[in-house]
Amino acid sequence: MDPVTSGILVLIALVFLMAIGVPIAFALGGISVVALVLNQGMAELTYFGETFFGSIASFGFVAIPMFILMGAAVASSPTGRDLYRSLDLWMGRLPGGLAISNIAACSVFAALSGSSPATCAAIGKLGIPEMRKRGYPDGVAAGCIAAGGTLGILIPPSVTMIVYGISTETSIGRLFIAGALPGVMLAGLFMLWTLIACKLAGGYDTPSPLMKVATQVKENVEGNLRALMRVVPFLVVVIAILFALYGGVATPSEAAGVGAFFCLALAIIVYRMWQFKPLKTIMRDALRESVMIMLIIAAAEIFAFALSSMYITQTLAESIAALEVNRWVLMGAINVFLLVAGFFLPPVAVIVMTAPILLPIVVAANFDPYWFAVILTINLEIGLITPPVGLNLFIIKGITPDIALRDILMGSLPYALCMVLGIVILCFFPQIALWLPDVLMN
């Protein structure tokens, strides 16, 4: 069977398995085993174990469970509540300010946790009921949280950037820096659309009279400032981690280990989480997510090995490289491919399977690999708020079951267009992603 036909059949089988609810890691692994046996024979399975375990044996992958543990410690503590209260103190009284403060809270919490689902859950549980109580439309209330949660895979420290760096053998520290300014830019675009949406819908807070505002602020300022002071130590830990990475003081794995220890210690000390139950929850959540990601990475590596053994990836790469088109047309085609892949697969799986194939093509077309990492990540963020997978949509639905999924989706789609606009801006101004790494790391 020729590689093109084999590739189409493998893709159809993979989509079918995921459509009937088979977990992604098992779908990738199962299709890989069947494809290898049918095309290469039983002897090819002798490489299965070596490939499966060898793919996650890299020391760099130690950073993933450590950063996840760090995020779990933050997500399981009341940090999200305190962060929300602090930002609401300064922005919540402005027209549309509560929704904007929710996006700001998502941005900061994303840097603390590095997890999109955790960000949606932590900020959404507080922010969505409060916005609805103050008259914000359901679509705006749910959409801004779902979109703000996507920033968790772009704003450093980011697990997906670690996976990209290991898969493509690029500098993880430089990848982290490259995602910082685009993350701020996206947050700014989200805030701008939120303000427009609130004004169009007419469902935003009208500021209270000056005396009433002054009285309310005076009553709440002390408690909210105390909440802010409880968040500051976690922010200091994240800043210290990034400084250690950028300054070459520690490797990503070392920085992640120290960060996980200090965030866990702060959660215990600051929020008095001495009991066994909350600590068990933190460890359980971190273990569950780490195992899931590692299984997806290992299964995706097996899948990539199967495609390579069947000469599918080589044929695809040669076909793309042989296209005599403008490099921007090529980049547009790659973005469409990544967008479609992100609709069905989680970011980690897409990166492991596609980044090693696409990077040589991207570099040959004279694009910067670190700029491409940011473009790829934003593309995958879109998949988090679009069906059929749309993880963040279902997180929000779980938090607020009385809001129709259609309203959540319609409220989130404009933010997906903001991400598309962000990609276009980065294409015209790549220095938004490259300037800071160039300055800090020469």
Stockholm file with secondary structure:
# STOCKHOLM 1.0

chainA/1-442         MDPVTSGILVLIALVFLMAIGVPIAFALGGISVVALVLNQGMAELTYFGETFFGSIASFGFVAIPMFILMGAAVASSPTGRDLYRSLDLWMGRLPGGLAISNIAACSVFAALSGSSPATCAAIGKLGIPEMRKRGYPDGVAAGCIAAGGTLGILIPPSVTMIVYGISTETSIGRLFIAGALPGVMLAGLFMLWTLIACKLAGGYDTPSPLMKVATQVKENVEGNLRALMRVVPFLVVVIAILFALYGGVATPSEAAGVGAFFCLALAIIVYRMWQFKPLKTIMRDALRESVMIMLIIAAAEIFAFALSSMYITQTLAESIAALEVNRWVLMGAINVFLLVAGFFLPPVAVIVMTAPILLPIVVAANFDPYWFAVILTINLEIGLITPPVGLNLFIIKGITPDIALRDILMGSLPYALCMVLGIVILCFFPQIALWLPDVLMN
#=GR chainA/1-442 SS CCHHHHHHHHHHHHHHHHHTTCCHHHHHHHHHHHHHHHHHCGGGGGGHHHHHHHTTCCGGGGHHHHHHHHHHHHHHTTHHHHHHHHHHHHHTTSTTHHHHHHHHHHHHHHHHHCCHHHHHHHHHHHHHHHHHHTTCCHHHHHHHHHHHHHGGGTSSSCHHHHHHHHHHTCCHHHHHHHHHHHHHHHHHHHHHHHHHHHHHHTCSCCCCCHHHHHHHHHHHHHHHHHHHHHHHHHHHHHHHHHHHHHTTSSCHHHHHHHHHHHHHHHHHHHSCCCSHHHHHHHHHHHHHHHHHHHHHHHHHHHHHHHHHHTTHHHHHHHHHHHCCSCHHHHHHHHHHHHHHHHHHSCHHHHHHHHHHHHHHHHHHTTCCHHHHHHHHHHHHHHHTTSTTTCHHHHHHHHHCTTSCHHHHHHHHHHHHHHHHHHHHHHHHCTHHHHHHHHHHHC
#=GC SS_cons         CCHHHHHHHHHHHHHHHHHTTCCHHHHHHHHHHHHHHHHHCGGGGGGHHHHHHHTTCCGGGGHHHHHHHHHHHHHHTTHHHHHHHHHHHHHTTSTTHHHHHHHHHHHHHHHHHCCHHHHHHHHHHHHHHHHHHTTCCHHHHHHHHHHHHHGGGTSSSCHHHHHHHHHHTCCHHHHHHHHHHHHHHHHHHHHHHHHHHHHHHTCSCCCCCHHHHHHHHHHHHHHHHHHHHHHHHHHHHHHHHHHHHHTTSSCHHHHHHHHHHHHHHHHHHHSCCCSHHHHHHHHHHHHHHHHHHHHHHHHHHHHHHHHHHTTHHHHHHHHHHHCCSCHHHHHHHHHHHHHHHHHHSCHHHHHHHHHHHHHHHHHHTTCCHHHHHHHHHHHHHHHTTSTTTCHHHHHHHHHCTTSCHHHHHHHHHHHHHHHHHHHHHHHHCTHHHHHHHHHHHC
//
